[in-house]
Amino acid sequence: MTPAALYPTTPLVSELSAPVLAVDAMGGDHAPGVIIAGLDIAAARHPKAIFHVFGDAALIEPLVRKSRRLVGRVVICPTTEVIADDFKPTAALRLRDASMRRAIDAVAAGDAAGIISAGNTGAMLALAKIVIKTMAGIDRPAMAAIAPSAKGDVVMLDLGANMVCDARNLLEFAVMGEMFARTVLGLPRPTLGLLNVGSEEMKGDETLKRTAEALRASPIGPQFHGFVEGHDIAAGTVDVVITDGFTGNVALKTGEGALRLVGELLKRVFTASIAARLAYILAKPGLNRLREWLDPRRYNGAVLLGLNGVVVKSHGGTDAEGFAHAVDVAMDMIDNRFNERIKDGLRQHADREALVAEPAAPSAMPSAPIASAR
């Protein structure tokens, strides 16, 4: 049998009015096995979802056949090309039949509400911006993700999509981050912080100062905490941390490295001696809880906000559970009509350009005569 005979066709999906997620099955270190296994887990959590899976049908079909949950809920869309991890974005743009490109095309055409891929990040950013395009009213999209903190989860953006940002960009990131925290974390009034080199009002450059003033004057002003520093991210001082892509990416990678270091040091401590191994047995329940809190799979799924569709990037080396969590993020945004809510939020900030405008230069005035000293 051909895939078309085994799985529902696009018209049937439309008739069911089911939420459709386009999936790049060939992206990531362990594709397509981990991708399909992740979809199997996600299918149980999202019983109404339909998955349009793009990639090598000969590899995908046997994997789908093994899953009772996926048969009847997958549309296999055969492709002939794959965007490798080392491809430059310019090279990726030329591969029109790549699994990632076809999945993104499906969102642009309205055949899917969102796309998820564990493939080449740079290529995905470039393709999403060019093909799906930026939402009206958004100057630049931003990459957002969830990270752990002492008080719960925290949203960070931008994490690398924009290396240099002006005040308008940062204000738009705040609007999108606030709505993302509401949608994905379920927070009714998330607090916001602007990442800076200090929490004092006089710290930072003019862009940060203008952004802070604009945020205080905006509809989400009561939720704006002010400037936050790097240590405030892990402390959970605010629910949403706003910054440019360069700073955000450095902060994210530094945090990931710190977590790996803690794990390695704990391993060394509890294997150093027989007494240490005995101590590990006693501490194991608490360490298991710590492992659950800091499990990177719980935080898999970075989202490119501000586009005409839901775009989720999974970590390339994740396992099935991690990929399923990234699907959870995508489906939460689709089910909660995230983009429509962003548009509503932008309408409330219609005067944001005026809020972040450069201060007018003083007009030239005739110089007064200088009185001579006596």
N, C-alpha and C positions, 0 to 999 in steps of 0.2 A: 504493500500500500504506500501511496505517496503521503507526505506530511499533510497536504491539503485534505486528504480523505480521513486522516486520523484526528485532526484537531479542528476546533471551530474556525469558521472563516470570519473575516472582518465584518461583513453585514450582520452575522449572528451576534457578534459582540456589540455592535451598535444597537441592535434591537433590544438587548438586555440592559442597555444604558449602564454597563458596568465600568468602573474606573479601569483605565488601561495604562499600563506602565511598559515603556519600551526598554528592553534589556540588551546591553552589549554582552553577548555570551563569550566573546573571544578576548576580552581585555582582562589583564591581571596575570599574576604569576602562575596560577593553578587553574586557568580556564581550559575547557568549559565546565569541568567537573565540580569545582567549588561553587561556580555561579548557579548551576542547576540545583545542587544540594542546598544552597542558600534559599533559592526560590521555593523549594519543597518545604523548608521551615516557615518561610514567610506566608506560604499559601494557607497554612493552618491559622495564622494570626489575622489574615485578611481574606476571609472566605468569598468575598464578592469580586476580588481583583482578577483581572485578566492580564496575562503577560505576553507581549509580542517580543519574541526572542530572536535576535539577529545573530547569524553566524553560520558556521559549517553544519549544515543539516545532517550530514552523515555522522558527525560526532555528537550532536545535540539530541537527535531523535532517540537513540538507545537509552540515554540517560533519563529522558522524560518518561519513556515507557516504564521505567522501574518505579516511578512515583505515582501512586494512586491519586494523590492530591493534585498532581499537575495535569494528568490526562484529562482533556476536556477544557482546560483553562489556559492552554498555551497555544499560541499561533507561532509556528516556526517560520521565520522569514530568511530564506537562504541567501548568503552573501559569499563572495569569492575572495575578498581581501581582508587583511588584518593590519591595523596600525600598531607597529611595534613600539616598545617602550622608548627606544632610542631615536624614533622619528622626530624630526623637527616639525613644528606646526605647519610650516610652509609646504613640507612634503606631504603631511597628512591631508592637507586641503585638496590635493590632487587625486586622492583615492576615493572615488565616488561610490564604489561598491564595498567599502570597508564596513564591518559590522557597527563600529561606533558612528560612522557617518550616516548610515542608513537609519539607525535608531534615532539620531538627532533629527534627520529629515522627517521621521514619523511625527515628532512633536511639532515641528514647524508646519507640517501639513494638517495638523489637527487630528491625526489618527491615534495619538497617544497624549495623555496629559502630562507625562514626565518621562525622563530617561535616567537610567542608572548605568554606570560603567566603572570598572576597576582598572581601566586602561590608562594610557598615556595622559597625564594631567594637562600638560601644555597644549596638546592637540585638542583635548576636550574643551578647554577654555576657549581656544581660538575658534573651533567649529561652532560652539554654542553661541558665541557672540555674533558670528557672521551669519549663521543659518537661522537660529531661533530669534535672534535680535533682542536688543534691549527694550524693556517696557517703556511705553510713553511716559515721560516725566522723570525718568531715571537717566542721569548722565552716564554713569558707569555701573556695571554689576559688581557685586562683592562676593567673595567666598567666605562662608560662615561655617563654623563647626562648634560642637559641644565639648567641653572639657570638664574634668572633675575639680571640685573645690572642697574646702572644709565645711561649707554650708550647703552643698548640693551641686547641681550642674550649673555651668556658666557658659554663655554664648560668647564667642569671639569672632570679630570680623573687622577688617578684611585680613585674609590669611595668605595673600600672594597674588591676587588677581590684578592689583593696582599698586605699583611701586611708589608712585608719587600722587598725593591727593590734595585737593584744595578744600576749603571750608564747606562748599556745597556738597562735595562728595561725602565728607564725613557726616554731615547732617543727614544725607540720604541713607547712609549706612546705619545711622542711629534709628531712623524710622523703620527700616527693614529689619534690623536686629531686634527692635522692640516687638515687632509683630511676629518674628520668628520665635522668640521666647514665649510669647502668648500661645502660639500654635503648637509648637513641639514640646515645650516644657510645661505648658498648662498654667502659666503664671498670669494672674489677672492684671497686675500692674508691675511689670519687671522694672528694676532699677537699672540706670545706665551710668557708665563711667567712661571718661575719655582718657586713654592711656597717655601718660606724660612722664617726664623725668622727675616730677615731684607733685605733691598734692596742693601746694600753695598756689594762690591765684596768679602770682607774678611769674610762675615758671612756664617754660615752653615758648614756642615761636608764635608769630602773629596768627598763623593759620589755626593753631590750637586755641588761642585766645578768642578769635572771632567765632570759631565753632562753639565754644563754651557759651559765649554770649547768645548766639543764635538758639542753642538748645534751651537755655533758660527762658527765652522769649517765645518758644514754640509750645504747641499744645501738650507735648510730653515733658515740658519744663519741670513740673512737680516731681517727676520720676528721675530727673538728672541729679546724680550724686555729686558730680564735679570731676576734677582730675583724680586719676588713680595711678598707682605705680605698679611695677612688675610683680611685686610680692602680693598685691591685692588680688591678682587673678586666682592664685591658689587659696588665698584666704577667703574668697567668696564675698568680698566687700560689696560687689554689685552683681547683678544677674547678667548684664550685657557689657562687654568691653569693646570699645570702638577705637580703631586705629587704622593707619595706612597699611597696605599690603606688605611692605618691606619689614616694618616693625613687627607686625602681627605674625609673619612667617618665622622671623627670628625667635619671637617669644614662644611660639608653638613648638618649634624644634628644640629649643632649650628645655621646655617642660617635658617633652618626650624623652630627651636624653637624661634628665634628672630622675624620671620614673624608672628608666632602665638601670641607672646607677644604683638607686635604692634597692631594686630587686637583686642586683648582682651582689651588693654588700650584705644583704640579708642572707643570701645563699652562702657566702663565705663565712659569715658569723655562725650559722647553724650547722656547718660541716667542718668546723675547725677542730673539734675534739669530740670524744665520747660524751662528755658532759654537755657540750653544746647540742649534740644530737638528742639527748634526753630532754633538754630544755625545749627543743623544737617540738617534741611530742606533746609537751604540756601547752605550748603556745599555738599548736596547730589550728585549733578552732578559730582563734582570733586572727591568725594569718590567712586562713581561708576567707574570712570575712573581708579582710583588707584586699585580698586578691580579687574578690568580686567587685569591690568599690573601684579598684583601679584597672579592671580588665579593659584593655584597649578596644576589645570588640564592642563594648557598650557605647563607645564614642566614635565608632566607624560611621562615616557618611558625612562628608563635607558638602555643603549646598551652595550653588552659585545663584545668589539672589538678584532679582531685578531683571530677569529675562521673561519672555513670553511663554513660559512653560517651566515646569519643575525640573531642575538639573541637579543630580546627586552624584558625587564622586566617591566611590569606595576605595579604601586603601588597596593597593595592588597585591599585597601579600596576605590579605585577610583569609580566614577560614570561612566555612559555611555559616556559622553562627554570626560572625562579623558582617558578612554580606547580607544576611537576613536583617540585621539591625539597620543597615543602610537602606534596605527596602522599607523598613518600618518608617524611617524618616521621610522617605519619598511619599509613601502612602498617607502619612499623617498630613502632609502638606496638600496632597491632592484631595483627600477627604474633607479637610477643613477649608478648602478653597482659598489657599494662601494668597495666590496672586490677586484675586478679587479683593481680599482684605488689604493687601498692600496698596492697591489703587485707591481704596477708600481712605487709607492713611495719608497718601500723598495729597489727596484733595483737601485734607485738613491742614496740610502744610503748603498750601498754594503760594504763600508769600515767602517761601524759603530763600529764593534768590535775593530778595530785598534784605532778609535777615543776615545774610553772609556777604553782602556787598562790601567792596573795598571802601574805607572811609574817604569821603571827598577831600581833595586837596584844598587847602585854604586859598581863597581868592587873593589875587595880588592887590595890596593896599598901598596907597602912597605913603612913603616913609615920613614919619614925623621928624621935625628938626631936633637935633640932639642938643640939649642944653649944655652949655659949657660949665664945667665945675668951677666953683668959686671957693 
